[in-house]
Amino acid sequence: MAGLAVVTMVRDDAFFLDIWLRHYGGMVGRENLYIVNHGRGEGVARQAAGCNVIGIPGDPHPNFDMKRWRLLNNLVGGLRGYYDWVIVGDVDELVVLDPASGQSLTDFLVAQPQRRVLTPLGLEVIHRIDIEQDPVRDRVLGPRRHVRPAPHYSKPCVISLGTKIARGGHFTQADKLVTPENLYLFHLKFCDFDAYSEAMDRRNAVTAEIGTGIKDTAIGRHWFATERGEDRAIFEGFAALRMEEGFDMEPLRRKMHRSWQPRGDSGYWQFDRPDYDTQYRLPDRFNGAF
């Protein structure tokens, strides 16, 4: 079998898709990337030329996220018959191996035992607009150097096991938690102020077109204009997060393992996902990682 496939679903997110394509395309080649083109956008098709692009209808639907993860679940399950590992996630999420490991992500995965689900530690890249003036161009890390812990994005997304993934990708039915020391998932939603505002405008337009309220949809609350808040105030608030010294993530991983338990009687497994009021400055070795 081939080594690694990467799967995402996208609609009109050119900024994040460009970053995603550079990161994973350079790693495994576009022929091993699978992009569900929600709405069959011509821009996405052009941008993703050389990838495996699957066009689907883009009609708004209150159960959008439920339908999306049903499709992604089945796509990942099918690809597992042809690949040793499959990474699945949103287009603004990137799995990254710490450069300190001295390995590429693909070499790292080759050395891992099969029939596992790996859970990278979630870190959210934040744009400190008070001190980071340079725009994001061909690389995010460099112009952006700050992250906050994001347990919500510590997702079981690196898969070599037949398992069911919950809506949103936050849980699976794999009962063993594997959190490799050097493996991270970087969430990019807040990596650039201008890109954030543009993305939120598009998402608010989608929920407005659906025409139902938060309680009547299977879409994240953040897609709704009523939950958005004031964009600049959100980014200015990042400066107030307490700066931690160093970059020791092991205490966060230990908390994940200590709280590991079944998610009720759903068949899924989970760890606690507390909100942290801290931030870290990334070590220089991460510059240019994506």
N, C-alpha and C positions, 0 to 999 in steps of 0.2 A: 504494500500500500504506500501511497504518498505520505509525506510527513504531516503537513498542516494546511488546513483550509480556514478561512475567516469569513464570517457571515454577518451582514447587517441589513437593515431596512432604512430607506431614506426617502424624504420628499423635500426637494428644493433647498436642502441645506448645503449649498455649494462651499461655504467657508469650511465647515467641518469635514465634508466629504473630501476636499482637497488634502487636508491633514491626514485623514484616514488612509487615503490612497497612497500618499507618500510613505507613510509608516509601514503599512502592511505590503504594499506593492513592491517596495524595495527589499522587503524581507523574504517573501515567498513567491513573487511574481504575480502579475495580475491574473494569470490563468487559474490561480488558486483562490481568488477572491470571488465571493458570491454576494451580489447586491440586489435586494428586492426593491424595485423602483416603483414606489407607491404613487400611483397617478400617471405612470408612464411618462414622466417629465423628459422632454427632449434634452434639456440641459444636463440632467443626470446621466442620460444615455451617452451623450458626447463626452462628458467628463470621465466616465467610467469605461471608455473604449478599451477593449482588451480584457475586461473582466467578464464574468458570467452574470449578465444583467437579466433579471426576471421582472418583466413588467406586469403589474396588477392594476385593477381599477382603483381610482382614487376617490370614489364617492364617500362623503362624510358619513360616519356611522357612530352612534353612541357607545358601541362595544368595540371601538377601534382597537384598543390595546389587547383585548381578549382575542380578537381575531388575529392580530399581528403575532402574538406569541404562540397561538396554535399553529400558524404557518411556520414560524421559525423553529418550533419544536420538531415538527415533522421534517423540515429541511435538514436540520442538524442530525436527526436520527438516520436519514438516508445517506448523508455524506459520510457518516461514521463507517459505512461499509467500504469506503474508498480511501479514507484518510486515517492516520493514527490518532490525530488530534483535530478538534474543531474549536475555534474561538467564536463565540457569538455575543453580540451586544449592540448597543446603540452606536450611531455614527460619531458621537462625541465622547466615546470611551476608547481608550487605548491600553492594551496590556503591554507592559514594559518590564524588562529584566534590568535590575540595577547594574550599571556599567562596572561596578566594583567586582562583579562575579567573574569578569573576564570571558564571558560566553555570549554568544548570540541567543536570542529566544528560541530559535529553531534547534540549535545544538543542545540547549538545556532540555527541551522537550524530548528529544531523541533519547536522552539518558534517563528519563522518568519511567517508572513502571506503568504499564498499561492498565486499563480498566479503573481509571480514577477520574475524579472531578477536582480540579485545582481552583482554589479561591484566592486570587490576588488581593492584597490589602488595598483598599480604596483611598485615594488621595485626590482632593479637588484642587485643581490649579486655579488660583485666584489672581485677578488683576488688581494689584495695589495701585490704583490710579493716582495716589498721592506721591508715589516715588517711581513708578514705572511708566515713563513717557513714550518709549519706543513702541511702534506698532508691531503686530505679529505679521511676518511675511512668510519666508520659507521655513522658519522654525518657530515653535512656540516657546520652548525652554531656552532661555537666554534673555530675550525680552521679558519673559515671565519667570520669576524665581521663587515664588511663594506658593505653599500648599496648605490646606487644612485637612485634618483627618475626616474621612467621609465613610463611616461604616455602612451607610445605605448603598454605597458603591463598592463594597467588598463583595463582589458578585461571584458565584460559582460558575464561571464562564469559559473555562478551559477544560474541554470535555473529551474523554476517551472511553466513556462508560455509557451504556444504554440507560438513560434516566429521563424523567420528566422534569421540565423546567417550568417554574411558576411564572405567571404574568409579571412582566417587568424584569424578569431574569434574576430576581433577588434570592430565590430558593430553588433547590432541587430535592429529589427524593433519595439522593445518595446519602447514606447514613454516616459516612466518614468525612471529617473535616480535614482537608489538606491545604496548608497555607505556607508554601515555600518561602524561605527567608528573604529572598531577593526579588520576589515577584510582586508587581504593583499594577493596579488599574488606575490610570489617571483619567479623571472626569473633567471635561473641558468647557462645560456650560458657562463658567464664569471667567474664562481665560482672557476675554477681551470685551471691554465695555460696549463698543460699537456692534460687534458681532452678536452679543447677548441681546441688545435691544432689537436688532433686526430679526433674530430668531423668535423672540417673544411676540413681535408683531405678527409674524406668520402663524404662530400657534394660536394666538388669540383669535385670528381670523378663522381658523379651522373650527374652533369650538363655537364661535358665533354662527357659522354656517350650519353646524349641527342643530343648534337651536334648543338644546336641553340644558338643564342645570347640572351641577357637580354630582348630586346624588343619583342622577339618572344616567350617568355615563361610566364607562370603564376606561377612563383616561385620567392621567395624573392631574391633581388640583392645579399644578403650576401652569397648565395650558389655559387656564381661565383668566380673563382680564381682571376679574374681581379679586383674584388671589395674587396678583402680580406685584403690587407695591410700587414704590417709586424707584426707578432703575438706579439713578445716581446715588440715592441714599443707601441702597443695598451695597454698592461697591465702596462707598466711603466708609461703611461699617466694617469692612475687612481690616482696616487699620487698628481697630479696637481689640481684635483677637490677640490673646496673650502669646507672645513669641517664646517658643521653646528653644532651649539650647541644644545644639547637635542635631542628629538625625537617627535616633534610636527608635525603631518601630516595633521592636519585639514586645514591649509591654502591651501594645494594642493588639498584637496577635494573641498574646496569652489571654487577654480578656475575651476574645472571640472563642477560644477553646474552653475556657471556664464556664461560659454560658451556653455551650452547645447542647441542644435538646430538640426533641420532636416539636413541630409546630402544631400543637393540638393533635387532633386525629385526622389531619389533612393528608398525611403521608409524606409531607415535606419536613425538612430539618432547618433549624435556624440558630443564630446567635444573637445576643443583644446588640442593638444599634443605637447607642447613646449619642446625644448631640455634644460635640466638643467645642469649647470656646478658645481653641488654641490654633496656632499656625507655626509652620516651620519654613526656614529658608533652605531651599534645595542645595546640596553640595555641588561644587563646580563640575563634578564628573557627569552630572545629568545634562549639562548644557548641550543643546543640539540633539538630544536623544529622540526628539520629534519636533 
